[in-house]
Structures are given as structure tokens and as C-alpha cells.
Amino acid sequence: MLVYPDINPIALRLGPIRVHWYGIMYLLGFAAAWLLARWRAAKPGSTWKPVDVDDLVFFGMVGGVLGGRIGYVLVYGLTFWTAQNPWYPLQIWDGGMSIHGGFIGAIIALAIFARRRRRSIADVFDFTAPLPAPGLFFGRMGNFINGELWGKPTTLPWGFIVDPRHLHLSQASNALSECARFGITPCILRVQASQLYEGFLEGIVLFALMWWFTSTSRPRLAPSGLFLLLYGLFRFLVEFVRVPDPQIGYLAWGWLTMGQVLSLPMILIGGALLTYAYSARVRSGNFATAQ
């Protein structure tokens, strides 16, 4: 098995300011989305201008971060907020972002952007459909560095041995909590790296498929539907090897998790949008001429 590396979650210190790898991962995700969107907007036949992308990514970034944090606090971390720390919602550097909440926040922000720019909301959603995937990849790398969201115990050769004696405080604390939860003594975890599974599926595979699919004109809402369908499926599947948050646990049947419950509407809505898109075949407004 692989040994979980000793990675300091703090990338650098600037006097009293600590810059965490988790925050850097988010910046990399937004930077990748901005560069990709500007590159695509500059292509011949696009109805987007590179300068439009700046505001688009800003709206998406604000909505995604606010929605992600608010969603996590309300769904997963409410007990931490009410019982332990009144400043907990602001401590995003320690992790704790809901992808589903981030999607809702980004959707609201992008809808506001579309209204202000007098663009079709569907076209804005379709244009941004491939852009979250790099951020999802970097976000999961941040989870891995933080030593959080580990998968179930395993003996597979690609599983990780996590020994809190050789880790930094926050990572060791996460490992000790898992050991206490499952009664593992002495505390040495042998677990699946579900963060890396998600990073691969929701980041690399999802981006490759969405970037290819949106490289030519598709019926309006088809890219949005495909994104929701694929992300929902990938997340639903990974939840089978991911350990649910201890404050929630399994919701039913000893395997159903909150992540799966939140992913199921995405799968259904994504499938419905794809069906509608290819039935109505409304031309996308993101391309000046059909390709």
C-alpha cells in the first residue's frame, strides 16, 4: 500500500498570515476556468468576447464560494457552528465546502449575470458547463492535502496508510477522529483515497468529456444537461467507497449517503435536460453560425 505523504497544509507564511494549500487549490481552479473560457471566447464563431469572461468568472466565483460554504454549514456542519464555534462559517481554510451548494450558488450568480448582460440564461449555463471541472479537480487535491474525506478501509495496493504520528496537527486530528469512529487501535488507517477518485472522475474525465462535447454547437441546454448527468453519476458512484460525514452518517440501508441524495436530482434533471434539448433542438446562442 501507499504511505500518505507528510504534507504541510500551510503552503507559506507571510508574517501572521498563513496561506493554505486548500485556498491555493481554489485559486488554481478559478484561474483555469478563466483561461479556458477566454480561450474559447476568442475562437472564431463564438458570440462571446474575452472581456465578457472576466465578469462571468467573477460572478461564478463569488456564487460558488458563498453557496459552497453556506451549503456545507447548513447541511453538514450546523452542529459545529451552533455548538462549538460562532466563526466556523468563515473558516474556509480548514476545508468544508459543499459542491452541491456551490452549484446552486453559481447557478444563481450566473442567472444574475445573464440578466444583466441580456443573454439567454441557458446559453450562459451551456458556455460555463465545462469550466467547473478543473476547480473540482484542484478542490479534491486540496482535500487530499488536508487529509480529509477519506474513503472506507481497504487492503487494495493503491490504498493509503495514514499514520497520525507523522502528520501535521490538522491532518493528524482528522485521522484520529476516523480511528475513534471505527475503534481502530493503534491508530493507523488503511483507507481508499476517495478524494483522488473524485478528482479523477469529476475533474479529469468530466472535463475531457465536457470540453469535447462543447467544442461544437449543440442544442441549447444539452451541455448543461450532460454536465449535471455526468457529475451526478460520478459523485453517486464514489459515495459507495467514501466515508460519510460522522455528524450525518448513512441515511438508509447502511449505504445511502447525503451526497447520493443530493446527486440524484442532478442525474434526473440532467437526463431531462438532455432529452428536452435533443427533442426541441433549439440552436445555441453561443455560436454565431452552426458548425
Order of alpha helices (4+ residues) and beta strands (2+ residues): beta-beta-beta-alpha-alpha-alpha-alpha-alpha-alpha-beta-alpha-beta-alpha-alpha-alpha-alpha
